[in-house]
Amino acid sequence: MKPDFLQAYKRMLFIRTAEQEIANLYLQDKIMSFVHFYVGQEAIAVGVCDALRKEDKVLGNHRSHGHYLAKGGDLKKMVCELLGKENGLACGKGGSMHMIDKSVNFVGSTPILGSVVPLSCGTAFEQKYRKKDGVTVAFLGDGAFEEGVVYETLNLSALFNLPLLLVVENNLFAVNSKLSDRRSLDYDSEKIVTGFGVTYVRADGNDYEDVFYKARQVVGEVRKGKPAVLECVAYRHMAHSAPIFDEGYREEDMLEKRQEKDPLKKVRQTLLKGGMSEEALAAIEEETKKTVLDSIEFAIHSPYPPKENLYTNLYAS
Ligand SMILES: Cc1ncc(C[n+]2csc(CCOP(=O)(O)OP(=O)(O)O)c2C)c(N)n1
Protein backbone atom coordinates (compact mmCIF):
# COMPACT_ATOMS: atom_id res chain seq x y z
CA MET A 1 0.00 0.00 0.00
CA LYS A 2 1.60 3.25 -1.21
CA PRO A 3 0.44 6.82 -0.58
CA ASP A 4 -1.82 8.25 -3.28
CA PHE A 5 -1.19 11.97 -2.92
CA LEU A 6 -3.95 13.04 -5.28
CA GLN A 7 -6.62 11.05 -3.42
CA ALA A 8 -5.19 12.22 -0.10
CA TYR A 9 -5.32 15.85 -1.23
CA LYS A 10 -8.93 15.45 -2.37
CA ARG A 11 -9.95 13.91 0.96
CA MET A 12 -8.09 16.47 3.06
CA LEU A 13 -9.47 19.31 0.97
CA PHE A 14 -12.98 17.89 1.30
CA ILE A 15 -12.69 17.89 5.10
CA ARG A 16 -11.16 21.39 5.17
CA THR A 17 -13.80 22.84 2.84
CA ALA A 18 -16.62 21.14 4.75
CA GLU A 19 -15.32 22.57 8.04
CA GLN A 20 -15.04 26.07 6.59
CA GLU A 21 -18.60 25.94 5.27
CA ILE A 22 -19.90 24.50 8.55
CA ALA A 23 -18.16 27.41 10.30
CA ASN A 24 -20.16 29.76 8.07
CA LEU A 25 -23.36 27.97 9.09
CA TYR A 26 -22.37 28.40 12.73
CA LEU A 27 -21.81 32.11 12.24
CA GLN A 28 -25.32 32.34 10.79
CA ASP A 29 -26.65 30.77 14.03
CA LYS A 30 -27.90 27.70 12.18
CA ILE A 31 -26.07 25.29 14.53
CA MET A 32 -27.18 25.66 18.10
CA SER A 33 -24.83 23.15 19.73
CA PHE A 34 -21.08 23.01 20.31
CA VAL A 35 -18.90 22.43 17.25
CA HIS A 36 -15.17 21.67 17.40
CA PHE A 37 -13.34 22.17 14.13
CA TYR A 38 -10.66 19.87 12.73
CA VAL A 39 -8.94 22.41 10.45
CA GLY A 40 -5.16 21.85 10.55
CA GLN A 41 -5.32 18.21 11.62
CA GLU A 42 -6.60 16.69 8.34
CA ALA A 43 -3.36 14.83 7.58
CA ILE A 44 -3.90 12.72 10.71
CA ALA A 45 -7.42 11.45 9.98
CA VAL A 46 -6.69 10.90 6.29
CA GLY A 47 -3.20 9.42 6.82
CA VAL A 48 -4.50 6.96 9.41
CA CYS A 49 -7.72 6.01 7.59
CA ASP A 50 -5.78 5.47 4.34
CA ALA A 51 -3.87 2.75 6.17
CA LEU A 52 -7.12 1.02 7.23
CA ARG A 53 -9.55 -1.40 5.60
CA LYS A 54 -13.31 -1.06 5.41
CA GLU A 55 -13.86 -3.64 8.18
CA ASP A 56 -11.59 -1.73 10.59
CA LYS A 57 -13.53 0.19 13.22
CA VAL A 58 -13.02 3.83 14.12
CA LEU A 59 -14.15 5.73 17.20
CA GLY A 60 -13.87 9.47 17.76
CA ASN A 61 -14.33 12.27 20.22
CA HIS A 62 -15.69 15.83 20.37
CA ARG A 63 -13.57 16.87 17.34
CA SER A 64 -14.46 14.09 14.92
CA HIS A 65 -15.89 15.50 11.70
CA GLY A 66 -12.56 14.74 10.01
CA HIS A 67 -12.38 11.19 11.38
CA TYR A 68 -15.87 10.36 10.16
CA LEU A 69 -15.34 11.80 6.69
CA ALA A 70 -11.90 10.18 6.35
CA LYS A 71 -13.46 6.79 7.15
CA GLY A 72 -15.75 7.24 4.17
CA GLY A 73 -18.60 9.01 5.91
CA ASP A 74 -21.44 10.88 4.21
CA LEU A 75 -21.28 14.68 4.53
CA LYS A 76 -25.02 15.05 3.90
CA LYS A 77 -25.87 12.83 6.87
CA MET A 78 -23.24 14.60 8.98
CA VAL A 79 -24.52 18.11 8.31
CA CYS A 80 -28.10 16.89 8.87
CA GLU A 81 -26.99 15.73 12.31
CA LEU A 82 -25.38 19.09 13.05
CA LEU A 83 -28.62 20.83 12.13
CA GLY A 84 -30.78 18.42 14.16
CA LYS A 85 -32.45 16.95 11.07
CA GLU A 86 -34.28 13.62 10.97
CA ASN A 87 -31.89 11.93 8.51
CA GLY A 88 -28.81 12.88 10.52
CA LEU A 89 -26.33 10.29 11.78
CA ALA A 90 -28.08 10.06 15.16
CA CYS A 91 -31.54 10.96 13.78
CA GLY A 92 -30.84 14.58 14.67
CA LYS A 93 -30.69 13.88 18.40
CA GLY A 94 -26.95 14.02 19.00
CA GLY A 95 -25.33 16.85 17.10
CA SER A 96 -21.69 17.29 16.19
CA MET A 97 -20.27 15.28 19.09
CA HIS A 98 -22.48 12.17 18.79
CA MET A 99 -21.97 10.75 15.32
CA ILE A 100 -22.44 7.09 14.46
CA ASP A 101 -22.51 5.29 11.11
CA LYS A 102 -22.23 1.54 11.13
CA SER A 103 -22.25 1.42 7.29
CA VAL A 104 -18.64 2.69 7.29
CA ASN A 105 -17.69 1.11 10.61
CA PHE A 106 -17.62 4.43 12.39
CA VAL A 107 -18.63 3.05 15.78
CA GLY A 108 -19.27 6.45 17.28
CA SER A 109 -17.89 9.66 18.68
CA THR A 110 -18.31 10.58 22.34
CA PRO A 111 -17.58 13.95 23.92
CA ILE A 112 -16.81 12.86 27.49
CA LEU A 113 -13.07 13.25 27.47
CA GLY A 114 -11.25 9.92 27.42
CA SER A 115 -14.46 7.87 27.16
CA VAL A 116 -13.54 6.77 23.65
CA VAL A 117 -10.61 4.84 25.10
CA PRO A 118 -12.40 2.14 27.16
CA LEU A 119 -15.09 1.91 24.46
CA SER A 120 -12.43 1.19 21.85
CA CYS A 121 -10.86 -1.35 24.20
CA GLY A 122 -14.24 -3.13 24.29
CA THR A 123 -14.56 -3.00 20.50
CA ALA A 124 -11.07 -4.45 20.05
CA PHE A 125 -11.83 -7.10 22.68
CA GLU A 126 -14.99 -8.07 20.76
CA GLN A 127 -13.00 -8.35 17.50
CA LYS A 128 -10.52 -10.66 19.15
CA TYR A 129 -13.01 -12.68 21.21
CA ARG A 130 -15.31 -13.34 18.25
CA LYS A 131 -12.32 -13.86 15.92
CA LYS A 132 -13.51 -11.05 13.61
CA ASP A 133 -11.31 -9.47 10.97
CA GLY A 134 -10.24 -5.90 11.54
CA VAL A 135 -8.67 -3.62 14.09
CA THR A 136 -10.06 -0.80 16.22
CA VAL A 137 -8.72 2.73 16.02
CA ALA A 138 -9.62 5.43 18.53
CA PHE A 139 -8.74 9.08 18.06
CA LEU A 140 -8.11 11.16 21.19
CA GLY A 141 -6.43 14.44 22.07
CA ASP A 142 -3.39 15.14 24.23
CA GLY A 143 -5.74 16.30 27.01
CA ALA A 144 -7.73 13.07 26.89
CA PHE A 145 -4.48 11.11 26.95
CA GLU A 146 -3.99 12.40 30.52
CA GLU A 147 -7.20 10.71 31.74
CA GLY A 148 -6.63 7.77 34.10
CA VAL A 149 -8.72 5.34 32.05
CA VAL A 150 -6.10 5.51 29.28
CA TYR A 151 -3.61 3.69 31.50
CA GLU A 152 -6.05 0.94 32.46
CA THR A 153 -6.77 0.48 28.77
CA LEU A 154 -3.07 0.34 27.81
CA ASN A 155 -2.58 -2.29 30.46
CA LEU A 156 -5.55 -4.43 29.39
CA SER A 157 -4.80 -4.12 25.69
CA ALA A 158 -1.24 -5.36 26.21
CA LEU A 159 -2.38 -8.14 28.57
CA PHE A 160 -5.02 -9.42 26.12
CA ASN A 161 -3.03 -8.65 22.91
CA LEU A 162 -5.91 -6.58 21.56
CA PRO A 163 -5.97 -5.24 17.97
CA LEU A 164 -6.18 -1.66 19.26
CA LEU A 165 -4.56 1.51 17.97
CA LEU A 166 -4.88 4.75 19.94
CA VAL A 167 -4.12 7.77 17.79
CA VAL A 168 -3.19 10.67 20.04
CA GLU A 169 -3.63 13.95 18.21
CA ASN A 170 -1.30 16.22 20.09
CA ASN A 171 -2.30 19.74 19.05
CA LEU A 172 -0.42 21.17 22.05
CA PHE A 173 -3.53 22.50 23.82
CA ALA A 174 -6.49 21.20 25.81
CA VAL A 175 -8.93 24.10 25.45
CA ASN A 176 -6.51 26.90 26.44
CA SER A 177 -4.10 24.90 28.65
CA LYS A 178 -0.78 24.29 27.01
CA LEU A 179 1.26 21.16 27.59
CA SER A 180 3.79 22.85 29.88
CA ASP A 181 0.97 23.96 32.23
CA ARG A 182 -0.24 20.35 32.53
CA ARG A 183 2.82 18.13 32.44
CA SER A 184 6.14 18.06 34.25
CA LEU A 185 9.28 18.73 32.25
CA ASP A 186 10.15 15.03 32.53
CA TYR A 187 6.82 13.81 31.12
CA ASP A 188 7.54 11.21 28.47
CA SER A 189 4.63 9.66 26.53
CA GLU A 190 6.86 7.05 24.95
CA LYS A 191 8.07 5.78 28.32
CA ILE A 192 4.52 5.72 29.67
CA VAL A 193 3.16 3.72 26.72
CA THR A 194 6.06 1.31 26.29
CA GLY A 195 6.10 0.78 30.06
CA PHE A 196 2.78 -1.05 29.62
CA GLY A 197 4.19 -3.19 26.80
CA VAL A 198 2.42 -1.19 24.10
CA THR A 199 4.20 0.00 20.94
CA TYR A 200 4.72 3.76 20.64
CA VAL A 201 5.36 5.62 17.39
CA ARG A 202 5.49 9.38 16.85
CA ALA A 203 4.56 11.11 13.60
CA ASP A 204 4.51 14.64 12.24
CA GLY A 205 0.77 15.29 12.18
CA ASN A 206 1.26 18.11 9.67
CA ASP A 207 2.68 15.70 7.13
CA TYR A 208 0.32 13.26 5.39
CA GLU A 209 3.15 11.08 4.09
CA ASP A 210 4.74 10.65 7.52
CA VAL A 211 1.40 9.85 9.16
CA PHE A 212 0.45 7.39 6.41
CA TYR A 213 3.71 5.42 6.53
CA LYS A 214 3.79 5.30 10.32
CA ALA A 215 0.11 4.36 10.51
CA ARG A 216 0.67 1.61 7.93
CA GLN A 217 3.56 0.27 10.01
CA VAL A 218 1.69 0.25 13.34
CA VAL A 219 -1.60 -1.01 11.87
CA GLY A 220 0.35 -3.99 10.51
CA GLU A 221 1.54 -4.77 14.04
CA VAL A 222 -1.89 -4.13 15.55
CA ARG A 223 -3.42 -6.68 13.13
CA LYS A 224 -1.14 -9.28 14.71
CA GLY A 225 -2.49 -8.43 18.18
CA LYS A 226 0.18 -5.98 19.27
CA PRO A 227 -1.59 -2.81 20.48
CA ALA A 228 -0.03 0.55 19.71
CA VAL A 229 -0.17 4.29 20.27
CA LEU A 230 0.53 6.62 17.37
CA GLU A 231 1.15 10.15 18.61
CA CYS A 232 0.78 12.78 15.88
CA VAL A 233 1.84 16.33 16.65
CA ALA A 234 -0.07 19.01 14.76
CA TYR A 235 -1.71 22.40 15.06
CA ARG A 236 -5.37 23.15 15.62
CA HIS A 237 -5.92 26.15 13.37
CA MET A 238 -9.21 27.39 14.77
CA ALA A 239 -10.48 28.05 18.26
CA HIS A 240 -11.08 25.15 20.64
CA SER A 241 -14.82 25.29 20.04
CA ALA A 242 -16.76 27.21 17.37
CA PRO A 243 -14.93 29.32 14.85
CA ILE A 244 -13.78 32.18 17.04
CA PHE A 245 -10.17 32.95 16.28
CA ASP A 246 -8.88 33.11 19.83
CA GLU A 247 -5.20 33.92 19.68
CA GLY A 248 -4.97 35.27 23.22
CA TYR A 249 -3.40 32.21 24.81
CA ARG A 250 -1.14 31.07 21.98
CA GLU A 251 2.45 32.16 21.52
CA GLU A 252 3.15 34.88 19.00
CA ASP A 253 4.74 32.56 16.46
CA MET A 254 2.00 29.94 16.53
CA LEU A 255 -0.18 31.54 13.89
CA GLU A 256 2.74 31.83 11.46
CA LYS A 257 3.92 28.31 12.24
CA ARG A 258 0.45 26.93 11.70
CA GLN A 259 0.23 28.50 8.29
CA GLU A 260 3.74 27.49 7.32
CA LYS A 261 3.12 23.87 8.33
CA ASP A 262 -0.39 23.64 6.88
CA PRO A 263 -0.80 19.96 5.92
CA LEU A 264 -2.78 20.78 2.77
CA LYS A 265 -0.08 23.10 1.48
CA LYS A 266 2.47 20.32 1.78
CA VAL A 267 0.48 17.74 -0.24
CA ARG A 268 -0.39 20.43 -2.79
CA GLN A 269 3.33 21.19 -3.23
CA THR A 270 4.04 17.47 -3.71
CA LEU A 271 1.40 17.32 -6.46
CA LEU A 272 2.78 20.39 -8.20
CA LYS A 273 6.30 18.97 -8.03
CA GLY A 274 4.94 15.73 -9.47
CA GLY A 275 3.70 17.59 -12.57
CA MET A 276 0.11 18.57 -11.74
CA SER A 277 -0.85 22.01 -12.97
CA GLU A 278 -2.24 24.90 -10.92
CA GLU A 279 -5.29 24.81 -13.22
CA ALA A 280 -5.97 21.12 -12.49
CA LEU A 281 -5.72 21.76 -8.75
CA ALA A 282 -7.95 24.83 -8.98
CA ALA A 283 -10.57 22.70 -10.79
CA ILE A 284 -10.46 20.11 -7.97
CA GLU A 285 -10.84 22.90 -5.41
CA GLU A 286 -13.85 24.34 -7.22
CA GLU A 287 -15.49 20.93 -7.63
CA THR A 288 -14.93 20.15 -3.94
CA LYS A 289 -16.55 23.39 -2.85
CA LYS A 290 -19.55 22.64 -5.06
CA THR A 291 -19.98 19.14 -3.60
CA VAL A 292 -19.75 20.51 -0.07
CA LEU A 293 -22.25 23.29 -0.73
CA ASP A 294 -24.67 20.78 -2.31
CA SER A 295 -24.53 18.66 0.85
CA ILE A 296 -25.16 21.68 3.02
CA GLU A 297 -28.11 22.75 0.88
CA PHE A 298 -29.49 19.21 1.14
CA ALA A 299 -29.23 19.35 4.93
CA ILE A 300 -30.78 22.80 5.19
CA HIS A 301 -33.81 21.60 3.23
CA SER A 302 -34.15 18.30 5.11
CA PRO A 303 -36.99 17.86 7.61
CA TYR A 304 -36.70 18.09 11.37
CA PRO A 305 -37.74 14.92 13.25
CA PRO A 306 -41.47 14.68 13.98
CA LYS A 307 -42.63 14.94 17.60
CA GLU A 308 -43.39 11.20 17.65
CA ASN A 309 -39.63 10.53 17.48
CA LEU A 310 -39.05 12.18 20.83
CA TYR A 311 -38.95 8.85 22.65
CA THR A 312 -37.42 6.63 19.95
CA ASN A 313 -33.82 5.39 19.89
CA LEU A 314 -33.20 6.40 23.48
CA TYR A 315 -31.96 2.98 24.57
CA ALA A 316 -30.01 0.27 22.77
CA SER A 317 -32.23 -2.61 21.75
C1 LIG B 1 -14.56 14.43 31.35
C2 LIG B 1 -14.58 15.76 30.63
N1 LIG B 1 -14.01 16.83 31.21
C3 LIG B 1 -14.01 18.03 30.57
C4 LIG B 1 -14.59 18.16 29.33
C5 LIG B 1 -14.60 19.51 28.61
N2 LIG B 1 -13.64 19.46 27.49
C6 LIG B 1 -14.08 19.28 26.24
S1 LIG B 1 -12.83 19.20 25.16
C7 LIG B 1 -11.68 19.46 26.36
C8 LIG B 1 -10.20 19.52 26.04
C9 LIG B 1 -9.79 18.44 25.14
O1 LIG B 1 -8.44 18.52 24.86
P1 LIG B 1 -7.77 17.40 23.99
O2 LIG B 1 -8.10 16.05 24.50
O3 LIG B 1 -6.34 17.74 23.90
O4 LIG B 1 -8.48 17.53 22.58
P2 LIG B 1 -8.56 18.77 21.59
O5 LIG B 1 -9.76 19.56 22.01
O6 LIG B 1 -7.30 19.55 21.73
O7 LIG B 1 -8.74 18.18 20.26
C10 LIG B 1 -12.29 19.60 27.60
C11 LIG B 1 -11.57 19.83 28.88
C12 LIG B 1 -15.18 17.00 28.77
N3 LIG B 1 -15.76 17.02 27.58
N4 LIG B 1 -15.15 15.81 29.42
The ligand as an SDF file (V2000), in Angstrom:
LIG
                    3D

 26 27  0  0  0  0  0  0  0  0999 V2000
  -14.5590   14.4310   31.3510 C   0  0  0  0  0  0  0  0  0  0  0  0
  -14.5820   15.7580   30.6300 C   0  0  0  0  0  0  0  0  0  0  0  0
  -14.0140   16.8340   31.2070 N   0  0  0  0  0  0  0  0  0  0  0  0
  -14.0110   18.0310   30.5660 C   0  0  0  0  0  0  0  0  0  0  0  0
  -14.5930   18.1560   29.3340 C   0  0  0  0  0  0  0  0  0  0  0  0
  -14.5950   19.5060   28.6110 C   0  0  0  0  0  0  0  0  0  0  0  0
  -13.6440   19.4630   27.4940 N   0  0  0  0  0  0  0  0  0  0  0  0
  -14.0820   19.2780   26.2370 C   0  0  0  0  0  0  0  0  0  0  0  0
  -12.8250   19.1980   25.1630 S   0  0  0  0  0  0  0  0  0  0  0  0
  -11.6810   19.4640   26.3580 C   0  0  0  0  0  0  0  0  0  0  0  0
  -10.2040   19.5220   26.0410 C   0  0  0  0  0  0  0  0  0  0  0  0
   -9.7900   18.4400   25.1440 C   0  0  0  0  0  0  0  0  0  0  0  0
   -8.4370   18.5190   24.8560 O   0  0  0  0  0  0  0  0  0  0  0  0
   -7.7750   17.4010   23.9890 P   0  0  0  0  0  0  0  0  0  0  0  0
   -8.1040   16.0520   24.5040 O   0  0  0  0  0  0  0  0  0  0  0  0
   -6.3380   17.7420   23.8960 O   0  0  0  0  0  0  0  0  0  0  0  0
   -8.4800   17.5270   22.5780 O   0  0  0  0  0  0  0  0  0  0  0  0
   -8.5580   18.7720   21.5900 P   0  0  0  0  0  0  0  0  0  0  0  0
   -9.7590   19.5630   22.0110 O   0  0  0  0  0  0  0  0  0  0  0  0
   -7.2970   19.5530   21.7290 O   0  0  0  0  0  0  0  0  0  0  0  0
   -8.7430   18.1770   20.2570 O   0  0  0  0  0  0  0  0  0  0  0  0
  -12.2860   19.5960   27.6030 C   0  0  0  0  0  0  0  0  0  0  0  0
  -11.5750   19.8310   28.8770 C   0  0  0  0  0  0  0  0  0  0  0  0
  -15.1780   16.9960   28.7680 C   0  0  0  0  0  0  0  0  0  0  0  0
  -15.7570   17.0160   27.5810 N   0  0  0  0  0  0  0  0  0  0  0  0
  -15.1510   15.8150   29.4190 N   0  0  0  0  0  0  0  0  0  0  0  0
  1  2  1  0
  2  3  1  0
  2 26  2  0
  3  4  2  0
  4  5  1  0
  5  6  1  0
  5 24  2  0
  6  7  1  0
  7  8  2  0
  7 22  1  0
  8  9  1  0
  9 10  1  0
 10 11  1  0
 10 22  2  0
 11 12  1  0
 12 13  1  0
 13 14  1  0
 14 15  2  0
 14 16  1  0
 14 17  1  0
 17 18  1  0
 18 19  2  0
 18 20  1  0
 18 21  1  0
 22 23  1  0
 24 25  1  0
 24 26  1  0
M  CHG  1   7   1
M  END
$$$$
